[in-house]
Amino acid sequence: MVHGPLTALMLLEAASMHRPDASFKDFEYRARNPLFVDQPVLIKGAWEGKDKVQVWAESGTSGVVGMTGQITLHI
C-alpha cells in the first residue's frame, strides 16, 4: 500500500506544479480507500475560484478514489 502522507504530498506537489508562484495557506485531506504500490496512481484536481482547488488521487486501474483534499492558496 502507498503511505497516506506520501499521497497527500503528491496532491500538494501536483498543485504546485500548476501554480508555482502560489503559496499554500491551508490543506485538508482525507484518506478514502487504499492505493497500491503496484498500480498507477492518477492525481487530479479542479479549481474552485481563484484561491481553492479540490484534489484527489485515484487508482489508475480501477478508478477508485484513494484520497481527497482541498488546498487554499494565499492570493
Secondary structure, 3 states (H helix, E strand, C coil): CCCHHHHHHHHHHHHHHHCCCCEEEEEEEEECCCCCCCCCEEEEEEEECCCEEEEEEEECCCCCEEEEEEEEEEC
